Amino acid sequence: MREWLIKIREIKGFTQQEVATLSGISRSYYSGIETGFRNASPKVAKNISNALGFEWTLFFEEKGRKTSHNKTA
């Protein structure tokens, strides 16, 4: 699970649907990214980060890649 993404979204006061709409993706796709079932392409990562105001490369850093389904050391 990408807890950091959920936290940023909640701090900004957005719902999953609002972020998805601003990012040009479906809510189910966005939800999958938050839960770690889906990965964001660079384009989608940029769109989400623009909507929420953070650096898009966070998705591709070690912290961003950790999920409850794919734990790394």
N, C-alpha and C positions, 0 to 999 in steps of 0.2 A: 504494500500500500504506500502511496506517495503522500504521507502525512503532511509533508512540507507544503504540498500543493493545496491540500484541503485547508490547511491553516491560513495560507495566503488568501484563498478565495473567501473564507469566512471573515477574516479581518477586513477585507474590502467590502463585505456585505453583499456578495453576489450569490445567487443560486447556481446550481450546475447548469440549468437551462439558460440563464443569462450569459454565463461564460461561453457556453456552446454557441449560442446565437452570435455573440460578438466575435467568436473565433471562426465562424462559418462551418461548424460541424454539428452533428446531431448530439443530443443530450446523452444518448446511450454510448456513443463513441467517447465523449468527454468523461462520462462515468467510468468507462473501462480504463481510461488513462489514469484517473485518480486511484482506482483500486489496483492498478498494476497488471490488469489483464490485457491491456493494449499499450503499445508504445506510440509516442507522438513522432511523426515525421518532422524533419527540420522546419518545414513550412507551417505545420500545425503548431509546433512548439513556439514558433515566432508569433503566431496569431494569439495563442493563449497568453504568452508572456506580455504581448502588447495590451491585451485586455486587462490583465491583472497588474501590470507594472513591475516586472522583474526581468532579469537577464535570461534569455531563452536557452542559453547553454546549460543552465542548471539541470535541464532534463537529461543531459548527457554526461553529467559529472557523476562520480561514484555514488553520492548521496541520492541523486535523482534516479539512478538505476535500481536501487534496492527496492524490492517489493516483498510482500509476504510470501510470494510464490517462487522467488528467485533470490535467495539470500546469498550475498557474497561476503568474503572475509574482509 
